[in-house]
């Protein structure tokens, strides 16, 4: 039976927290060699889309600056009327450690990967991981299986060379085998770009890193955790803030949790008074490390968080994501000394990807494990309980935003949104979402080449729009052009305009009246 994806611990801290006017946010990326470049770019792109779609206005996003040691990248975001909520957004970088891992020779990485996998198979950990998330278990197996297949390619070409050159032509066996092996390695070299796009080397080294970390063999990473904790302590000391928010995605979810545990161990009063201390984990792969027998210190840190009333920990999961553990609850599944009845953390929620994405985008993203995994960091297509920007940049502290089932987007009002399935010279077909309350006399307009196209809307869609209330109703529609778009170029302009101005495949239908 599937484990529930929504639970609230009985001893969750209910300390009153005022509206957030100033927040310090520390974001911990996963095992990513390009983190310094990727996350600033991703944030700006997705926040711009979000602001356009949900009418956030003109939020202020400052330029990014880097610390002298290149371990912290920081910018400031202000949202709301008069920009009343300010978030200082700091990305905590450890991509140099990841790059050092990936600079190892492929042969050494493959040996490390095989050794680590065989160890967890031998002690039974792999089967517990596979039971907790078969998709994640398959991704752990993926580099090992691919290594065997690639080795098989080399051996096959060596055998074919021997068969042809030695058996048929009488060449010395060592020459034919050497030529066959050389052909095999040349083939592998030609395949390298494809293998990199398939994330083979990153996943291979990621698994090795997780195994090493679980068994206390990563002093470089442990030192970085201490450096992160030092930095955060220096930033929050004496700062006039309402919330300290640690956010971790993927492998970075465990990084964020470990730093949170260290902060609380250093300062027993942190989070009990003054600013709220919040931990948000997204698509967490924490169990990969925490379930291993040698990870006693890590489980002790997680246990301290589960029992702590000094912070609120919210964990968002998604069954579509191949790299997290939907239904995982540390107080139950890590066999901690804190029972579920005694737990203060985490609050577990589903990201509900199917509800916050357009149908066609959902279908496309759901076929790619990596796109699905990064969906936690993307702009919603429709309002939903999961909203990464409302969770991290809005006026509510993390706990209040997570528990508010009627929570809105950062832009409190927005137009009618629609997503198109088909565009022709005569019509657009798709579905629409309306959150406008009390709308009446609605006129729908789509603009092509800056000229309004006359549109006849399907009766049911018009009827739904006129009675719509804030909610999650989705309505099918067909918009017919009268007169039809005269040329294919007009069609292309329309599609380009939609893609350029909104989420790909989306159109905002302007409601008036």
N, C-alpha and C positions, 0 to 999 in steps of 0.2 A: 504494500500500500504506500502511496506517495506521502512523504512527510509534508506537514503544513508549511506554507511559505509566509505565514503571518503569525507572529506571537509577540506578546508584550510581557516582560518579566514582572512578577508580582511586587518586587521591591524597587521598581524604577524610581529614581529621584524625582520628586515633585516640587523641588525648591522653586519658588516664584522667580521668574526671570523677566526683566523688563524688555521692551522692544529694543532690538539691536540697532544702535546707531553707529557703532564702530566695532569692527571684528578683525581679528588676526586669523588668517587662514593659512595653514601649512599643508601643501599638497605633496603626497609621496607617490611618484610614478612607479610602475612595475619594472620588471627586468627588461630594460629598453636601452640599447646603445645610443639612441638618438634623442634622448629625453630633453636635452637642453634646447633643441630646435623644435621638437614636435609639439610640446604641450602649450607653449605660448601661441603658436600658430593655430593649433586646434581650438584653444579657448577663444581667441579673437574671432575666428571664422564662425564657430557655432554660436557664440553670443550675439554676433551681428544678425544671424539668421533668426535667432530666438527673439531679439528685440524687434525686428521687422514683423514677425508673424504675430506676436502677442502685444504689439503696441506699447513697448516699454518706453518709448520716447527716444531721447538721445542720451543714453547712459555714458558716463565718463569712464574711459579706460586709458590709463596713463601708459607711457612707454615703459618698457622693461629695463631693469638695471640688474647687474650681476655683482655678487660679492667678490672680494679680491681673490678668494680661493676658488671661485667658480662653483661653489657648492650650493648656492642659493640664488634663484632668479626671482625678482620681485616686481610687482606692479600694483596699482591701486584702481579699484572699481567703485563708482558711486552710482546708486540707482534710487528711484523713487522721486516723488515730488520734491523739488529743491535739493535733489541728490542727498536725502537725509540719511541713507544707510551707506556707510563707507566700509569697504573690505580691502584690507591689505593682503594681497594674494602672493604667497611665497611658494615657489616650487623647490622642493628639497632634492637636490640632484645627487645621484650616485652612479650616473651613466659611465663615468670613467672606470669604475670597478667592473661594470658589465663589458665595456670594450676590452679591458685587459683579459677577461675570460675568453672573449671571442677572438683574441689575437693568438690564442694557442693554436698549434697545428691541428688540423682536422683529425689526424690520426690519434693524437693524444686525447682530444675531446671525445672521440668515439670510444676509446678505451675507458675513460672515466665514466662515460654514460653507461656502458655495458656493466662495469663493476658496480656502480651505484644501483642500477636496476636489479642485478642479480642478488645484491644484498637485501633489498626490500622484498624481493620475491621469497628469498630464503627465510626471512624472519616473519613473513606473513603480512607485512605492512601493505604491500601492493594490493593484496586482495581486499583489505579493509578500505583502502582508497577507492578501489574499483567499485566496491559495494556502495560507498557513499556517493560516488559520481562516476558512472561508467564512461561518460564522455571524457572527463578529465583523465581517467585511467587509460583510455585509448590514446590521448595526446601524449601521455608519458611513454606509452609503447611505441608511438610513431617514429621517433628518431632511431630507436633500436632496430625496429623492423626495416626502416629505410636503409640503415647501415648494412644489414644483412643482404638486402636486395642489391645494393651498390657493390658490395663485395662479390656477390654472385655474378654481376655483370663482368667484373674483371676476370673471375675464374672461368666463366663461360667463354669469353674471348680467348683466354689462354688455351683452353681445351680445344676450341675450334682451330686455333693456329697450329696446335700440336697435331691435330688430326689431318689437317691439310698439308702442312709443310713437312712434317716428319713421316707420317704414315704414307702419304701419297707421293712425296718427292724425295724422301730420304734425308731431309735436313737433320742436323744434330738437334736433339730434343731440347737442349738448353737454349739454343737460338730461337726455336719456334715458340717455346714457352715465354721467353723474354719479350719477343715481338708481340705475342698475344697480350701479355700483361701491359706492355707499353700502350697498345691500342686501347686496352680497358681504361687505363688511367687518363689517356687522352679524351676518351669518351666522357669520363667523369668531369674532366676539366671543362669540356664544352657544356655540360649540364649545370655547372655551378650557378649561373644566373638564375636558372629555373629553380634550383634548390634553395637559393636565398629568398626568392619570392615565395616559396613554400614554407619559409620560416624554419627550415630544418635545423640550421646551425644555432639559431636563437633558442629554439625549444630544447635542443640537445644540451646546450650550456645552462639553460634555465633549470633543467632537472638536476644537473650536476650541482649547481649552486644550491638548490633547495636541500639536496641530500647533505652537502657539506655543512650548510648552516644548521640543519637539524642536529648534526653530530658535533657541533662546536669546532668546525674546521675552517671558519672564515674570520680570522682576526681582523682583516681589512674592513669587512662589513661591520663587525662589532665596533670597531673604532669609529666608523662613520655614524653609527647609531648614537654613540656618545657625543660626537661633534654636533649632530642634529639637536640632541637634547640640550647641549650647552647653548646653542644658538637660540633656541626657542625660549629658554629660561632668560636669556639676556634681553629678548624682545618683549616679553610679558612683564618683566620686572618694572614696576612703577607705571606701566602703560595705562592710560585711561581708555579702557575697552569694556565691551559688554559680553563678548564671547571669544573664546579661544577654540578654534575648530581645526581638528586634524582630519585630513581626508586621504584615504589610500585606495588605490585601484589595483586589482590583480595581485601580484606579488607585493606591491606597495601597501596593500591592506595590512599585511603582517608587520611591515616596517612601521606604519602609523600606530598599530597597536603596541608594538614594543617601545616606541618612543613615548607613547602615552603612559605606559606602565613605569618607565623610568622617571618621567616628570612627577608622577604621583609618589614614587618612592623617595624622591629628593625633597618634595614639599608636601607634607601631610595635609596642609590647609588648602592647597590648590583645589579649586572647584567647590569648596564648602561655603565660601563667601567670596564676594567680589565677582569677577567675570565667570560666566558658565564655561565649563570645560566639556567639549563635545568631540566625539570620534565618529566619523562616517566612513564605512568600508563599502566598497562597490565591486561586485564581481570578484569576491575574495577567493584567493587560492591558499589561504592560511592553513587549511587542514593538511595539505601536502607536506608541510613541515611539521605541524603540531602533532600529527598522528604517528610520527616515527618514534620508536622506543628511546632513542638518544636525546630527544628534545625536552628533557625534564625542565631546564631553566625557562624555555619558551612557554611550556604549559603552565608553569608557576606564574609567569607574567600574565598570561591570559586569564588564569584563575583570579588574580588580583583585580583585574578589570571586571570580570563577571560579578564579583562580590562588592564592588565599590559603589558607594553612593556619591562619590565626588565627581563623577562624570556620567554622561549619557552616551552610550554607544549604540548607533543605528547601523544595521547591516542590511544592504539591499542585495537581493539575489534574483536570478532569472533562470528558469529551467531551459531556456533556449541557449544559454551561454555554455560553451564547452569547457570553459576554464574556471568555473566556480562550482560550488557545492550546494545546489538548491535543497532547502530543508535542513541544512546542517545547523545545529545548535550546540555551541561549545559546552554548555553546562550539562547537556545530555550525552553528546557524542565523544567528548574527550575524557569522560570518566573523571571529572574533577572532584575535589572535595566539597564543592559548592553544588548543592542539588538545585533542580529547577525551581523548587519552592522557595529557595533561599536566594535566588539570583536577582540582581539588580540590572543586569545587562546580558546580552544585547537585545534591543528592540529589532525584530526581524520582519522585513517587509519584502514583498515582490515588487520588482520594477515594472511589471505589467507591460512589457514591450508591445504586445499585440494591441493594447489600447492606446498607446501614445505614439504609434507610428501609422502612417498611411498604409493601406493594404498592399499596394504594389511595392512600396519601399520595404515593408516587412518581409514580403516574399523574397525580395532580392537579398536583403541583409541576412535572412535566416539561413541561407545556403552557404554563408561564409563564416566559419568559426571566429576569425579575427575581427570581422566587421561587427558581428554580434557582441563580442567581448568589449569592443570600444563604444558600443551604443550607450553604455552607462554615462559617457562623457559628452554625448551629442544632444543637440537641441530637440525637444519634443516636437512632434507634428500637431498634436492636439493636447489640450490640458489634461493633466493626470496627477494622481497622488505622487508619483515619482516625477520629479522635475529638478534636474541637477542644479540649475541656476537659482530656482526659488529656494532650494535647500541650503545653498551655500552663500548666496548674495543678498537675500531678502531681509525684511525687518524682524522675522521670527527666528528665535534660536532653534537649533536643530531639533530638540525634543518637541517643541510646540508645533513645528512644521510637519514633523513625521506623524504626530498624533492627530492632527487636524484633517479629518477625512473630507472636509469641504474646502481645503486650502486652494487658493487660486494661484495663477501665474504671477510673475513680477509685475506685469501689466494687468491691472485689475479689470480692464474691459478690453474686448477685442472684437473684430469683425467676424463675418461669416467666413470660415475657411473651407476650401474644397480641395480634393485631390483627383486628378484626372486619369482615367484609364485609356481614353482614346480621343485623339484630335483628328478631325477631318475638315474638309473645306466647308462642310455644312453644319457641323455640330461638335460639341464637347460632351463626352459622357464621363461620369465619375460619381463621387459621393461628396456630401457636404456636412459641415459641422457648424452649428449655430449656438453661441452662448449669449446672445443679446436678449435681455429680459424685456418683455413687454413690447416687442417689435410689432409694428403694424404698417400697412401700406408699403411693404418692402419692394424696392425696385432693384433688380439685379443688373449689374453692368460689367462687361468685360471690355477692356480697351485694347484695340489692335492699331498699331501705327498712330497712337494718340487719338484715334477716332472711336467713338462708342459703336460697338456692333449691337444691332437690335437682337434681343434674345427672348425667346418664348420658353418658359420654364415648365417642366412637367407639373401637372396639377397637384400631385401629392406632395412634391417638394415645396411648392409655393405654400400649400396649406400648412405644412409642418413649420415652415419658417415663420409664418404669421402667428403661430401659437407657441413658439419655442421659449424655453426657459433655460437657465443655466443648468447644464447637465451633460450627459455623454451620448446624446442621440446622434446617430449617423444616418443620413438620408441619401438615397440614390437620386441622381438627377440627370437630365439631358438638356443641354442648352443648344438651341438651334440658331444658326446665323441666317438672318434675313435682311439683305440678300446674302447668299453664300460668299465666303472668302473667294476672291476671284482667281488667285494664283497660289501655286505651291509656296512661293516666296512669302506671301502673307501668313500662310500656315507656319512656316519656319520661323518667321519673326515672332509669332505668338508663342511658340514653344520655347524659343530662346529667351524671350522676355520672362516667361514663367520660371525658367531655370535660373536666370540671372538674379531675379528679385526675391525669390522665395526658395523654400526647400525644393529640391528637384522634384518635379511632378506636381507642384502645388500651385494653386491659384487662390488669391484672396478675392472674394466676391464682395463688392462694396454695397452695403445696405444703407438706404436712405429712407426718409419719410417718418 
